């Protein structure tokens, strides 16, 4: 079997074991009978070893509690991998070994721009259409934007490459290029890439799953559990042959459990993965789920893009150790971009490359990099790690020039690149690449690699396919996942069923108990028409479902888990039970409430026809979702097609009255065939009593029967009964003989559109990669961005950093705090699958003005949970304990009196940076502060956070808007703009940032504390220098248990002495105290954990007693010294309301922001305009209003169709409204920025105007 950890059996797999293999005794000459006896005894011994040690050392069925059991606390990953390698090597049916590496030279990557990027508004859309048309005929001007320039490098099998560089330097582009993720970018024609003798084209086409790119952003199906997510990944790459005599299911489960144990997430197996908007595992645990999922692909060449973002230093190092394990034992090659690499992680790599604004300024062995830059004239400060030193080369403010090298040391990216180009290290690299090419000439290993790959694939899988399991297995697997999703999140399905039940009752009541006479003809036709429409258009919202799951499907397709069409088929099938139940409930109610033909055969025919119509329309809507790029684009054809199908069904306009030029629309309309079949089923072979004869009344009583006729179409003179077949024939040209023919046509439509849907899903393309491009409002783009086209990859970063801004501007204007926020015995309990789970366990602490407190702990220890509880943001579970401000209980105003910088950077995408800050300032600062002063304060925040260059940039989305660093600055700025009175909570403010920016964020924190602010900040991977900048530490162990709360001391001596005094080993002189303490409280094995219970030691320590005494003192403070009393005495009563701003102010500001959002969403507005215009033309040309009875009826139906149009307009609102609602629910409502009714009123007002 080939597995994620061991799909490549190379010489690396024997490194750790070759000594034991070579120590066997050399046999000496013995008599033949002695040799025979010796062999017999040896056979018996080996037999006993096989039976006793087989299970203990069997990787797939180890004895419980052993070091090979992933569910055991003594689990040893290295021992498991070794056991598995031996198992695979001893199995004759296993796939032959294979491995990958890559060498590249003259690597140039670039894109094409059409000028500076500006934000599009409604008025720009027609102009852009014209420009696009001009560009198609060759009139558009495009300029090349270089991203990577002349890169060279090599990563052979079993080697790890560390990619260093600040955000925007090209790290992501380099990794994407190696992995083949170059959509929207172009690789230079002279660029050379060699994958150990396999050409790049073959890698992309046939071996895509062997080259992995793991993106920085986590993307999962939020409602699946961690166990389900990883089980799916394990099964998607399950090979044909499973060694060891276990089933494929057992092997897949073991691989899942092993990965969870390696990355420390075994305890989350039954917990939802979650997302920014769905509660689930913690951010660090979600990141580890992403890592484990990617690792389960078994890729031979792995590219990891800032994968340690959100991980604490311990888990970051563990991730690197796991890569080292794969490289040493299995031969995996990996390239990893890390923005804040700990020294111990750096030492695990073989090679390192440094990037500076799209230029390569070093590539070589890790032990050569530091000396190379020192030789250039730079020096490494004391206690600065090597990776931080290398990254500092890209920052003029951070790098230090040695004395005597002031004039010769390089300064610009070009100078660094030139020095590298002429260096002996580069010459040695080129020689190594040349040797690599000689050893691995192109196409030499292709057939051998194909043979290994083919042995791994299922028998009925194509040999050139990049997928491992068969197509049918892919469909089954995605079906299983879809079913688990449905069970985990049944809310939407249940709500839809309830809604359709209500609509069935309403419709059935409107047409209740129709009479069996001719007066019911029109109503029967109307009921059938409306019932058909409800069944057909019930699938419209599936467009949103397709778009919601598209990011995950695209990621899994890159991982070669499954065909996109396999997921499309499974998604379609998994909805069939809901569609069936919905069809039965809806049709059963309206059919019998309305007194349609009460016959079992006709009822089931009604259900069959309605069901087929639902399935056909579902395929149509899903196909439209697959061939469009955005939901707004999809809703235009969805609405137009729905309207056309409705008009040309044959009820509102019979076929005889359809205009000749549009008659073809009826022929291709599946609803038309369904309507004819249902009408024929209802009226065939039935006689209806006449409800009214003409003429009748005084003077006509004596007329003979032949002189009178029933007043409905199809009546015969003199007959008091009306034949149903004659009625539908003369009114609609319908015939009962077409009934089953139409069912066959519907089946043809179903299979035809299903095939079209599958093809569209398979060939759906992901969004094109645009690099990292800033988008500005027109007329607001800085000159330097005009020159560089706003492309971050080529944008200069030589600008003053936050530290200089802070130091140069001592009068910050920040609100100085005067109160102490403290909490005692804080506990938080929730229920998971019916079981109580304690996330916080009697946590004590305080945050005083002018002091910064670092909140640390391993991932999942409860850091973010504690912040949420302290900020009163939890909406579920039970919170116990006390939170006070100077001894007074917190009130409803607490949430808007504090700043909370969330880990997720959530903002309205169409707003600019300045507008986001102004919105926060105007609604959250005291009502007593003049508007002009609030806006002036916003400018100060922009200056302090060094956001002038992109203050008028649009927030946008990652890749087309602010980058990770800029978003984090904005998130902090939004909270600072509110001028929090009490304190500032910061949840992972340095996550995803490079060391330079992290240092700048700490400069800002120091500035906040210097101005009197109290700061409580969670932080994951601080360097020793960064860690020392905090005043106090609150350290949590798993389970939310306090391990330490107190001062750090000079050089963290107070903290270190506490641990050493209580039994911890001394901290090495050159070690990072932050990493040291995390390693101490999270031992590598259970035996160490049993030795020291750090939580209990804390509870028994004198430091804990001092904390309790201080809390008692704070609780006993007189109320007159509290912040609330002081504020009331000063007359600022607005600060004690739930919301600071008045309702009128809230409504005005939210209305202005919503209006800007609409104005800057041209796709949404023009889709509405297009829908209205096209629909109006459609209706106007179709319904010809002649001076006849039919003409009058056409006018009525035209008005009716126009009213139906408003449903489509309402459907377009949903994808526009949902992101705004999510932003309100996650960030704006907990911060008490504005009331929900001001949001609803402003949105409804603008939607009404539109």
N, C-alpha and C positions, 0 to 999 in steps of 0.2 A: 504493500500500500504506500502511496505517496501522500504525505501530510503537510500541513502548513509549516511545521517545524523541520520536516525532513523529507522534502520532495526531491532533494538533490543529494545523492550519495557520492561524495568526492573524497579526496584524500584527507580533507579536513575532519571527516567523521572518524578517522582512526588516530588522530593526534594524541588524544588522551589515553588511548588504550594500547598503543603499540609497544610500550614497555612490558606490559603483562604478557603480550603475545610473544615477545622475544625471549622470555625468561624460562621457557620450557626446557627441561633437562634433555640433553642429547643422549639418545639411547646407546648403550654399550652392547658389546657382543655377549650373548648369553646362550645357553643351550636352548634347543628348539622347544622342548617341553616347558621350560621356564617362561619363555616368551609367550607361549600359548596360554599358560596360566595367568601371566601378567595381563594379557589382553582381556581375558575373561573377567578377571577382577575389576579391571578398569571399566569394562562395559557395564558391570553391575553398579559400580560407583556412579557412572554417568547417568544410568537409568534412575538411580535414587535422586541424584541432583536434579534431573529433569522433572521428576514428579514433585519434589519438595520446593525447589526454587522456581519452577516454571511459573506458578501463579504469583510468587513474590516479585519476580523480575519481568513478568509479562506486562508490557506497556498498556495493553487494552483490557486486561482483567487482573489487576494487582490485588493482593490481599488487603483488606481494609486496615487502615491505620499505618500502613507502611509508607516509605518515602516516595513510592510510586503512585500512591493514592491521592488524586487531586483534592479530595474532600477531607484529607487528613492534615492536621496542623504541622506534621513533619514532612510535608510534601517537598521534594527537591527537584526543581525543574531540570537541572543538569543531569541528574541521575535518570530522570524519565526520558529525556531526549536520547541519552546513550542507550538505554534499554530499547527504545523504539528503533533506533538506527540498527542495532544488532538484530532486532526482529525482522526488519525489512530486508537487511542484507542476507539473512538466512532463508528468506522465502523466495523460491524459484519463480513464483508467479508475479512478483513485484515488478513495477516498471523499471527499466534500466535508468541509471543515474544520469542527470543532466544539470547543467549550471549555466549561469549567464554572468557576464560582466559587460562593461562598455568602455570604449576609448573614443574620444572625439577631438577634433582639431578644426581650426578655421570655422568654429561654430558662430554663426551670425544669425540673430533672430530679430525680426523687425515687423512693424505693422504699417498700415497706410492711413493717413489722416487727410481730412478735407479742410483743414484749417482749425481754428480754435474751437473748442467745445463750449457751446452756450446752451443754457437751459431753454427748452422748447416750450412755447406757449401756444394758445389757440391760434393766434395770427400767424405763427410760423409754419403751421402744418401745410397750408396750400403752397407756400413758397418752397418748402422742402420737397413736396411732390414734384413741382416743376424742376427743381434742381436734380432730383433723382432721374427724371425722364431725360434731362439734358445729359446727365452722366452716362446713361445707357448708350447714347449715341456718340460718346467720346468727348463730350464737352466739359466734363467735370475735371477739376484740378485736384490731384492727390499728391501728397508729399510723404516720403518715407520717414518713418520714425524708428530709429534704431533703439533696440532694447538690450540685446547682448552683442558685444563686439569682440570678435576674435578670441573665443574661449577655447581652451585646451584642457584635457584632463583624462584620467584613467581610473576606473574602479573595477578591479578584477574580482573574480569569485573569492568569497571569504574576506572581503575588505569592506571597511566602513569609511565613508567620506562625510566630513562635516562641512556644511556650507554656511559661512558666516557673512553677515552684511546687514545693514539696517533696513527697515521696511522701505520698499521702493528701489532697492539696489539691483534687483533682478534675480533674487534667490528663487522665487516661485516660478519665474519663467524658465530658469535653467532646469529645475526639476520637472516641470511640465514637458519641456522639450525632450528630455531623456525618456520620459514615459510616453511620449507621443501625443500629449494633450495640447495640440497646437491649433485648434480650431480658432479662426480669426487672426492667426499670426502666420508669418511666413519664415521658413528656414532658408538661409542663403543657399544658392545652388552649389557653391564651393564647399559647403559644410560637409564634414566627414564624420560618420558614426559607425562603429564596428562593434557588434554585440557578440564577441567571441566567435567570429566567423559566420555570423548570421546577419543578413542584410536588414536594414531598417524596415523595408516594405514587408518582409515576411513576418517580422516581429509584430507590426501593427495589424496585419491581416489574420495571421494564423495563431499567434502566441500572445495575444493581448493580455490574457490572464496571468502570464509569467512576468509582466512588467507592471508594477503598481505605482500609482500616484495617490497619496492620501492627502486630501486638502485640509486646510487649517480649520474650516468651519465644520462642525458636527451636523450631520444630516441623517435623521433616522425617522422611522414611523413611531411617533411619540407614544402611542397607546399600547405597543407591544412591550412585553417584559424584556429584561436583559437576556434571560435564558432563551426566550423565543427568538430574539434577534440573532443571537450567536448560533443557536441551533440551525437556523436557516442558512447562515453563512457557511457553517461546517458542512451541511448537506449539499450545498450548491457546488462544492468542489470535492465531493466524495468520489474517489477513483473506482475503477471497474473492479479491481481485485483488493480484497481486504485480508491482510495476513493475520495469523494468530488464531484462526478458527472462530472468530466472532462475527456477528452480523454487521451489516453496514450501519444500521441504526445504533448499535452499541458503540461502534467505532466513532460515529459522528458525535454521540453524546460524550464520549470520553474526550474527544478533541475539544469540544466546547468547555467541559469542566477543567481541562488542563489550561486552556487559555485564560479562563476566569481566575484560576488559582495563581497563574503566573502574574497577572496584572492586579490581583488583590480585589476582585469584585465578585467573589463567590457568594458573598452575603446578599447581593442584589439580584440573585437569579430570578426571584418572583416579583421584582419591583419594576414598575414602568420605566422605560428609558426617559420619557418626557421631552420637553423642549422649552424654549423661552416662554411659551404660553401654556404648556401643560405640565403640571407638577409631576416630577419623577425623581430620578437619582440626582445627586449633586452634579455640579458642573465638571468637577474633576473626575467623577465616576463616569459621566457621559463621555468624556474624552477617552477614558480607558476602554469604554465599550467600542468606540470608533477604532481604537488601536487594535483591540482584539479581533474585531470584524475584519479589518484589513489583513491582519496577520493570518487569519484563517484562509485567505486566498492561496497561501503557499507560493507566493510570487518569488521568483529567483532573483529579480532585480527590483529593489524597493526604493521609492522616493517618498520621503516623509517631509511635509511642509509645515514647519512650526508645530509639530505634533505635541510638544510638551506644554503648549499653551493651556493654562488652567490646572496644571499638575503641580503638586508640591515638589520640592527638590528631591525628596526620597523616591517618589514615583517617577520623576523625570530620569533619575539615575537608574532606577530599575528598568525603565523602558530601554535605555541605552545598553544596559547589561544584557537584556533579552536579545537585542540585535547582535551584541557581541557573541552570545551563545549560539545564535543561528549561524553567524559567520564562521565561528570556529568549528562547530560540529557538523554543520550541514553545507556550508559553502555559499550561503546567501550573500549577495552584494547589496549594499544599501547606501543611499545618499540622503543625508538628514540636514534640514535647515533648522537651526535653533537660534532664537534671538537672545536668550539668557542661558547660556550653557554653563553649568557648574564645572569646576575644575575636574572633579572626579569623573564626570561624564565625558569631558574632553579627552581625558587620558585613555578612554576605551576605544577611541577611533584610530584608524591607520593614517588617513590623509585628511587634509583640511584645505579649503579654498576660501579666499576672501574676495568679496565683491564690493565695488564702490561705484555707484551710479552707472551700472551697466558695463563697467570695465572689470576685468579680472586682474587683481593686483598680487595674487599669490596662489600657487597650487603646489603642494608638496606634503611631506611627512609631518606629522604633528610635532615632532621634536625638532624640526628645522624652522618652523614658522616664526617663533619668537625671536630667534637669533637673526633671521633674515631682516626683520624690521628694525631690530637694534642696530644692525650693520648699516641700515639706511640713515640712521641718526636719531632714533627714537628710544625712549627709555620707559620701562614698565614700573609704575609706582609700587610701593610696598603694599602687600596684601591684595593687589589687583590680580585677578585670575588671568591665565593666558588667553582664553577666549574673549574676555572683556578687553584685554590689551589689543588683541587683533582687531576687534570691532571698533575700538577707539581710533584706529587709523583712518576711518571714514568720517571722523568728526574733528574739524579744526579746533573746536573748543576743548575737546577731551584729550587729544593726543599731546604728548610732551616731547619736545625736541631736546636732544642731548646738547650739552654745552660744546660749542665748536662746530655744530652742524646746522646752525641757523640759516645759512645761505645755501647749503647743498641738499638739505632734506626736501623731498617732494612735498607739494602742497595740494595740487589739484588732482582730480581723478586721472586726467590725461598724463600727468607727470608720474604718478604711481604706476600707471599701466606701461609707460615707456621704460621705467626702471626695471619692471618685471620682464618686459620683452627682451631686454639686453642682459638679463641675469644668468649666471651659470646654472641656477636651479631650473630655469625654463629650458635651457639646452639639455639638461639631464632628463627632464620630463619628455621632451620631443624624442630623445633617444629611446626612452622607455616605451613611448607610443609606437615608434617604429618597430621595436622588438615585438610588441604585442601584435602589430599587423603581420609581421613575418610568421609568428606562431599561429595566428588565426586568420588566414587569408579568407576573403569573402566566399561564402557558399561552401566552405570546406566541411563544416559540421551540420549543414542543413538537414541532410537525410538522416544522420544519426540522431539529431534532435527531434525530427519528426517521428522517428521510430519510438523514441522514449515517450513522446507525447501521445502517440497513438496507443501505446500499451496502457496508458493511464485512462484514456477516454472510454466511455461506454461503447459497446460493440456497434450499436446502431447510430452512433454519432459520426458525422463526416470527419474525415481525417484532417481537412484543412480548417475545421471549425475551431475557434478559440475557446469553445465551451467544453466542459468535462462531461457533464451528465447529458443524457439524451433529451430531446425536445419534449417528449412525453413526461419524463421525470421532472423537467423544469416546470411544466404546467401543473403537475401534481404538487410540487413543492410550493409554488406560488399560490395554489389553491389552499393548501394548509395554512399558509401565512394569512391569506385573505379571511379565512374562517376565524383564525385567532384574533385578527383585528376586529372583526364583526362582533365577536363575543366580548372583547375588551372595551369597545366603544359602541354600544347599541343605541345610544341616545338619539342620534339622527334618524336611524331606521325606525325606531319606535315613534318618534315625533312625526315622521312622514306617514306612518300607518294611521296614527290618530287623526292627522289632518285629512287624509283621504277618506277615513271613516266619517268624519264630520261632513265633508263635501258630498259623500254618497247620501247621507241623511238629508242634507239640504236639497240636493237634486231630486231624491226620491220623494221628498215632501212636496216639492213644486209640481211634480207630475204624478201625484199620488192617485192610485186607483183609477186609471184611465178607463173610460167607458168602452164597451165593445160595439161601438157604432161609428158612423162616418165622421162624427165630430172630433174623434180622437186621432184622425189621420195625421194632421199637421203636428200634433203634440207627440205622437209616436216617432215621427221622423225627427223632430227636434230633440227628443230625449236620446234617441240613438246617436244623433250627431254629437250632442254634448258628451255623452258617455264615451264615444269614440275619441273625442278630443282629450278628455281627461286621461284616458288610458294611454294615448299616444304621447301627450306632452308631459306626462309624469316623469319622464327621463331627462328633462332639460337640465336639471341640476347636476347630472352626471358630468357635465362639462367641468364644473368646479372640482368634482372628485378626481378627474383625470389630471387636472393641473396641480392639485394638492399632493398627489403621489409622484408627480413627474421627477422632482429632484432626486428622490431615492431611487427610482427606476433608472435614471441616467447614471447615477453612481454605480449601481449594481451591474449595469451593462458594461461600464468601464472595467469593473472587476471581473468581467466574464462570468458572472453568476448565472445569467439566463438571457435569452432573447427578450427584447422588449415586447415582441408579439406574444410570447408565452405569458408574460404578466398581463397583457391585454386580454387574452383568452380567459385566464383565471379570474381576472376582475369582472369580466362579463358573466362568467358562470356563477361566481359567488353572489351576484346580485339576483340570480334567478329565484331562489327561495323567497326573498322579499317581494319580488315582482309577482310571484305566484300567489302568495298570501294576500298581497294588496289587490290583485285582480279578483280573487275569490270574494273578499270582503266587499269591495266596491261594487262589483257586478251583481253579487247576490242581493245586496240591499236595493239597488235601483231597479233591478229586474222585477223583483216580486213586489216591491212597494208601488211601482208604477203600473203593475198589472199588465206586463208584457205577456207574450204568448206563453202560457203556463204549461209547458211541455218539456219533459226532461231532455229530449234530443235537441230541441231548439235552444234551451238554456245553455247546454254544454257547447253548442255551436256558437252561441253568443260569446261565451267565455273564451273559446278557442280563437275566434277571430280577434277579439280584443287583446288577447295575450300575444298573438302574432304581431299585431300592430305595435304593441309596446316594445317587443323585441326589435322590430325593424327600426323604429324611431330611436331606440337606444343606440343601435349601431350607427345611425346617421349622426347623432349628436356626438358620440365618441370619436367618430372619424373627423368631424369638424374640429374637435379639441386637439386632435393629433396633428392636423395640418396647419394650425395657427400657432403663433408664438406667445400671445397674451390672452387673458380672459376677455379683455375688451375687444380684441380683434375677433375672438370666437363668437361673441354674442351678436355681432352684426349678421353674419350668415345664418346663425341659429334663429334669430328673430325673423329675418326675411323668409327663410325656408318654411318656418312654422306658419307664417302668415299665408304664404302661397299654398301650402298644403291645406290650410283651413278653407281658403276661398274656393279652391278647385276640387274640393271633396265631392261636390255635386248637390249639396243641400241648399246652401245659400244662393247658388246659381246653378240651376239644372243645365245639363250638357247642351240642350238645344239653344240656350241663350248665351252660351259662351262665345266670345268673339273668335273669329277664325284664326287670328294670329296667335291666340293663347290657348287654343284647344289642346295642343300637345302637352300642356302642363297637367291636364287631367289624365292623360295616358301614362305619365311617369309618376303619378301620385299614388303611393300605396294606400293612403286613406280613402281614396275614391273606390278602389276595389273592395276594401273592407266595408265601406258604407253600403255599396251595392249588395254585398253578401248578407249583411245584417238586415237590410230592408227586405230582401227577398225571403230570408228566413222568417221574418215577422209577418209578412203579408201573403206569402204563398199559400194557395189552396185554402183561403179563408173568405168567408162571406160576412160582411158587416151590415148591420141594420142601418137604414138611412135615417139620419138625424133631422133632415129637413128637405121637403120636396118643393120644387118650384114649377109653375107658380102655385101659390097657396094664398088663402085669405078670402075675405068676402068677394063673392062673384066668381070664384074659381072652384067652388065645392062640387059643382056638377060636371067638371071636366072629366073625360074618360081617362083611364089609367095611362094609355099610350101617349096622352098629351102632357103628361107630367114626368119630371125627371129629378133625381136626387142632385142636390147642389154641390157635388164634389166632382173632381176630375175622374173619369173612368166609369161614371154611372151610365146605365142604359135606360132609355125611356120606358116608363111603365113598371120598372122594377123597384121594389122597396128594399132590395139588398144590393150592396156594392161589392164587386169581386176585387179582392186584394191584389191579385196578379195584374188585373187590368189597370188598377190605380197606379201601381209603381211603373207599369210600362208606359202609360200615357203621360205621367208626370215627370218621370226621370229616365225613361228608356231603359229600365232595368228588367232583367229576366231571371227567373229562378234557375234556368239552365246554366247561368254563369256563376252560380254560387260556389260550387266546388272548383270551378276553373279559377275563380278569384283567390281561393285558398291556395291553390298551386302557385299563382302569381305572387301572393304574399310570401310564400316559402322561397320563391326565386329572389324576391327583394331581400329577404332575410339573409340567404346565403351569399348573395351578391354584395350587400353592404357589409356583412360580416367579414368576407374576404378583403374588401376594401379597407375596413377598419384594421384588420390584422396587418395588411401591407403598410398602411399609414403609420401604425404604431411602431412597426419594425424599423421604419426609415425616419422616424421623428428625430430631428437633430437637436442637440443641446444648444443653449445660447452661445453665440460666438464670443471668444475671449477677446476683450478689448484692452487687456492690460489694466493698469490702474490710472484712470483718467479723471481729472477733476473737471467738474462742470460748473460754469459761472453764469450768473445773470448777465444779460447783454449790457455792455458798457461798464461792467464791474470787474473785468479780468485784469489782474496786474500785468505789467509790461513783460516781466520775465516769463510768465506763463504764456503770453502771446507768442513769445519767441520759441518756446519749447513745446507748444501745442498742449500745454497742460498735462503732459504725460509724466507721471511720477517717476517712471523708470529712468528718465533723462533729465529730471528736474534737479537743480542744484539745491543742496541742503546747507550751504555755508551761511547760516543765519544765527543771530543771537538766540541762545536757549533760555528756558524759563529761569534758570538760576540767575542769569544776568539781569533779566527783567525784574526779578524779585529784589535783587540787591540794589539795583539802580532806582527803585521806586519804593522807598520806605513807607510812604503814606499810602497804604493800600486801600483804606476806606472800608475794610472788612469790619463786620460787627464783632466787637469783643464780647466774649461770654463772661458771665459773672456767677454762673450757677454750676453746681455739680450734679451730674446725672449718675445715679447709682442704682444697682439692682441687687437682690439678695434671694437666695434659694430658688432660682429660676429653673423651672422644669417644663418640658414640653413633651406631651404624649400624643401619639396618633395611632390609628388602627390600620393595619395592613393585612388584608385577607382575613379579617375577623380576629386578628391577634394584636394585642397592645404592644407598642414599641416606643421606648423612651429615647428621644433624640437629644434632649438636654437634661442633665442630671445635677440639680442643685448648683447652678453656676452663680458665683458672686463676683462683684466688681464695681468699678466706677470709672468715669472719665471726667477729669478735671480741666478747667479752662487753662489754656496755654500748654497742655501736655498732649502728646501723641501716644496712643496705645496700639501696639501691633497685636492682632488677633490671629494666631497661627495654630496649625494642627495638620495632621495628615488629611488627604482627601476623604471626604465623608465623615469627618469628625464633628460637623455641625457648625462650622464657622458662619456660613451664609444663613443657616437656620437661626443662629443666635442673633444675627443682625436683624433678620425679619421679625423675630419675637420682640427684640428691644424697640424696633421702630413700629411695633403694633401693626404689622403687615400680614400676619398669618390669618387665614380665613377658615382653617379647619383644625381639628385636634383640640387638646385641652392644655391651656397654659396656666401654671401655678407659680406662685412667688410674687415678689413685689418689685415695682419699678418706681423710683421717686426722683424728684428734682428738689434738692435741698430739703428733703424730708417730706415734701408734699407729693401726693399721688399725681401721676400724669393725667391730663384731661384730653378732650377731643381735639384740642388745638395742637397737640404734641407733634402730629405728623407733618404739619406745614411749618413747624418751628425748627425742624432739623433738616439737614441735607442728606440725601441718601443716594450715593453714586452706585448704581447697580452694576453687576458684572456684565449684564447684557447691555449693549449700546443700542437702545431703542429710541428712534426719533421718527418724525414724519418726513418722509423721503424728499418731498418737494420743497421743503423750507431751506433757507440758507442758514449758515451758522449764526449770523447776527440775528436773524428773525427768531430762531429757536431760543437764543439767550434773552432777547427782549420779551418774548412771550412769558418766559419764566419770571423775569423781573417784574413785569407789569401785574401779574396775577398773584405773586407770592410775597413780594415785599410789602411792608406795612402800608396801609391805606393813607397814613399821615405823610408819607414821603411823596413829594411832587413827581409828576410823570417825567419831567425833564431831568430830575436827579436820578431817577431809575435808569433812564436811557444813558445818561452819562456814566453811570456805574457799569453798565454793560460794556461800554467802550474800555473801561478800566480792566474788566475781566478779560476782554479780548487781548489787551496789551499784556496783561500779567501772564496769560497762558500762551503768549506768542502765537496768536491765531490771526494776525493782521493779513498775512498773505492769502489766507483762504476764508476770511471772515464773510465774504460775499459768495463763497462757493456753495453749491447745492449739496445737501447731505447725501442724497442719492442712495444707491445700493453698493455693496462691496464690489469693486471692479469698475464701477461707473459712478464715482462719487468720492467721498472721503475714504482714506485708507484706515487701517486698524488704529494706528497711532492718533490720527486726527479725530476719529470718532471718540476715542477715549478722552482726549482733551475736551471735546465738546460735551461729553457726558458729565465730566467734572465741572465744566463751566456752567452748565445749566443749573447745577445745584448751588454753585457759588453765586450766580446771579440772583438767587432767591434771598441772599443775605441771611443764612440760617442763624437764629439767635442762640441756640443751645449748643449744638455740636454738629459735626459732619461724620456720617458713616460712609466708608469707602469699601466696597466689596471688590477685591482683586483689581485695584486701579492700574497695576503694572502688568496684568495678564496680556500676553500677546505683544508686548512692547520690547524693543531692544534695550540693552543696558543703559545706553545714553539717555533715552527717553524715560526709562524707569528712574534714573538718577534725577532727571528734571522734575518728575512727579514728586519725588521725595523733597526736592527743593521747595516745591509748592506747599507740601504738607508742613515743612518747617516754617514757611512764611505764615501759614494759617495759625499755627500754634504761637508764633511770635506776636501775632496780632490779638491773641487772647482766645482763639477758637479751641474747642476741644475736639479731638480727632480720634475715632476708632476705626482702624483700618485692617482688613484681612489681607494677607500677602502670602504668596506660595513659594516663590523661588528667590528669596533675597540673597544677594552676595553679602559677604562679611561687612563690607563697607556700608552697604545700603541698610543692612539690619541694625547697625550701630546707631543709625540716625533716629531711631525711635526711643522714647523715654521709658515706656513700660511694655510689658508683654503679658498677654493672656493666652495661655497654651492649653489646648484641648486635646484629649485623647479620644479614640473612637468611642461612640456612645455619648458624646457631649459631656464628658467628665473633665473637670478641671485638673490640670497637672501642675500648673504654676501661674501665679498672678503676682506681679511685683515689678520692681525696677530692674532694668538691664544692667546698669552700672557701667563704669568706664571699661571699654573693650569687652563688654558683656561679662565682666568678672563676677558680678553679683549673681547672675543667672548660673554661670558655670560652677561657682563655689557651692551653690545650692544642690546641684545635681551630684557633684563629686562628694559632697558631704553625706549624701544619702545613698551612696553605693555605686554611682556611675563611674566608669573608667575616666581618667583625665582626658580633657580635650587636647588633641595635638596642637602644637604651636601654630602650624600653618593651616589648620582646619577652619572651616566656616562654622561658627557657633550655631547658626540656624540649621544647617544640615546635621550637625552633631546632635543637637537635642531631639530632632525628629527621628534620627536613627536610634536614639536611646529609648524613646517612648514607644517606638514601633520596632521591636526586635525582629530579627530574621527568622527565629524559630520559636516554637512554643515553650521550649525549656527555659529560654531566657525570660519569656513573659511571666513564667511562674515564679521566677526568683524575686522580681521587684514589681510591686503593684504601685505605680507612681501616683495613681489617684488617691489611694489610701495613705500613702506617705504624705501627700499634700494635706489631707484632712487632719493628720496627726502632727503636722509641723507647726513650729512657733509662728512662721510667716502666715499661716492660715488664721491663727488666733489674732494676729495683728490686723488682718483684713476684717475679721468680725468686729473687732473693737472700733475700727474706723467707720464701718457701716453703722454701728450703734451710735457713734457720734454724729454721723450725717443724718440719721433718722431723728435725732433729738434736736436738730437745729430749729430755732424759732421760725415760725411761719413768716414773720416779717422780713426775714433774710432771703426768702425764696424769690425766684425770678418772677413768679406769677404776681406776688404781692407788689414787687417793685414796678412791674409793668403797669399794674392798675393804678398805683400811685402816680405814675408818670402820665396817666391818661390815655395810654395806647391800648384801649380795650379791644381793638380789632384783632390783636394778636391772640386773643383768647376765644375767638369765634372758630367754628369749624373751618371756615374759609375766610381768607383775609379780604379778598376783593368782594365788592358788592355784586349782586346778580346782574345788574345792568353792565358793569364792567366786564364780568365774565362773558356775558352774551356778546358784547361788542368785540372783544378780542378773539373769542372763539369763532365768531362769524367772519371776521377779517381773515383769520388763518384758514378757515375752510374755503372761503372764496379764493384765496391765493392757491390753495391746493387744487381746486377745480380748474382755475385759469391755467395752471402749469401742468395739467393733465390733458394734453390735447387729444390723445388717443381716446380717452373716455368721452370728452365732449363731442369730438367729431364722429365718434361711433353713434352717439345719440342723434346728432344731426343727420348722419347718413341713414340711420334707421328711419327717422321721421320722414325725410325727403323721399327715400326709395319706397317706403311703405305707402306714402300718400300717392305717389305716382302709380304704384302698383294697384292700389284700390281705385284711384280715379280712372285709369285706363280700363280696368276690368269691369266695373259696374257702370254700364251705360244706362243713363236715366232717361228712357223714352217716355212719352206721354201714354203709357199703357199701364195695366195692372202690374205686369211684371216689372216695368220701369219703376213704379212706385215701390215695389218690394225691393228692387235693387238699391234704391236710395236708403231704405231702412237698413238693409244689410251692410251697406257701405258705412253708415254711421256706427253700426254695431262692430264692424271690423276695426274701425278706427278706435273705438273704445277698448277693444281687445288689445290694441297696440300698447296700451299703458301697462299691461302685464309684462311685455317684453322690456319696456323702459324700466320697470321696477326690477326686473331680473338683472339689468345692467348695473343697478346700484349696489348689489350685494358684493361683488369683488372690490368695489371702491370703498365700501363702508367697513368691511371686516377688518382690514389693517388698522383703520382709525380706532375701531372699537377695541382691538387687541392692545393698541398703545395706551388707550385710556384705562383698560382693566389692569394692565401690568405695571405701568409707571405713573400715570397722571392721577388716577383715582386714589391710590395709596398715599400720594404726596399731597392730597387735598388741594389740587390746583384749581379745579372748578367743579361745579355740580353736574351731575349727569343730565339734568333737564336743560341746561344751557347748551350742552353738546347736541342733544336731540333737537332742540328748537332751532339752533343755527343750521344744522344739516337739513332738516325738513324745510326750512325757509328757502335755502338755496336750491334744493331739489325742486321745490314748487316753482321757483322762478325759472328753472331750466325746463 
